[in-house]
Amino acid sequence: MVAIEIGRVCKKLTGREAGRFCVVIDLIDEGYCMVTGPKNVSGVKRRQCNILHLEPTNDVLGIKKGASDEEVAGALEKAGLTEKVKSKYAREVSEVPAEKLEKAEKPKKKEAKEAKPEKKPAAKKKKEE
């Protein structure tokens, strides 16, 4: 059995990030650890995780306790694990062209009002005395 230790590459089994790879950066207690993807590589945010929700792999990175996301990404690159760890989410984010990232301009209120058909004023009823 492979132990959970600092630098161990794991696969998340549950939660919204299930199926994505992460790296253990700190052991909190006997049941929890701190993991990171980093988010720009595998889509996993830095967060506390239950050890039972992780499947350890045979890969271990030489990182220190509490390493930053940049240090983890560098260690993954150095070990040649970036492509293994990279998720579909991260690939989609990195392949988005710059034109799509810019927000499309919304029509101004005046233009929006002009586009709507004009309403006829309601006929006022005169009261007879």
Secondary structure, DSSP 8 states (H G I E B T S, - for coil): -----TTEEEEE-SSTTTT-EEEEEEE-SSSEEEEE--HHHHS--SEEEEGGGEEEEEEE----TT--HHHHHHHHHHHT-HHHH--HHHHHHHTS-HHHHS------HHHHHHHS-------------
